[in-house]
C-alpha cells in the first residue's frame, strides 16, 4: 500500500481506523492493550506515509503518539528522526536516530540516515553562508530598525539576490526549510517576507535563549 500513487488512499484508511479506535469504548484492560497495539501500528504507518508525502510535521505528530505507547519503538524513533531531518532540525533528528541506533546498532537504514544527516547539515551550513553573502553584498550598510512603509526599502541588489535565492529554494525538491541569516534590518527582513509570500513560502519563527530564529518553509501538501 506504500506505492507512490496509493499513499493518499492509505493515509485516509489509516486515519479512519485511528479515529474509530481512539473513540471506541473499551470493556477491560485486555481490550485496551489490543487497542494500543493497533494504534501503535497505525501511527507508525501514518508517519511513514507522511514522510513519503514530505509532510514532516504530521509525521512528527504520529511519531509522538507512537512513542507515548512504546517509548523505545525503533520505527517510531527512526521516522521521527527522518521527519525532523526534513525540517532541518539536525540536533533533534540526530537525537532520535541515535536513540534508534542504540536499540538496533546493525540497522543499515538508520546508519544511512545518519550519514544523510551529516551531509545535509554541511550543505545546509554552506547554503546559509551563501545566502548571507548574497544578501549582505547588496545592503546599503544603513541601520534600519523599523520598517517605514509597506514597501521594500532596500537596494535593488538585495531584493534581486533575495528573490533569486528563494526561487532556487522553491525549485529544490530536496529542501523543505532553511533559516534566514541573522543580522537583518527590519526592512531587509520585511523584503524577504514579502518576496517569500509572493513565491508561496511561509516564514516560521523559532525561539531560542536570547534570540529569535526565522525559517523559510515550503507549504505542506494538502
Secondary structure, DSSP 8 states (H G I E B T S, - for coil): --SGGGHHHHHHHHHHHHHHHHT----SHHHHHHHHHHHHHHHHHHHHHHHHTT-HHHHHHHHHHHHHH-TT-HHHHHHHHHHHHHTT-HHHHHHHHHHHHHH-TT-HHHHHHHHHHHHHHHHHHHHHHHHHHHHHTT-------S--SSS--S-HHHHHHHHHHHHHHHH-TT-SEEE--SS--HHHHHHHHHHHHHTTEEEEEEEETTEEEEEEEE----
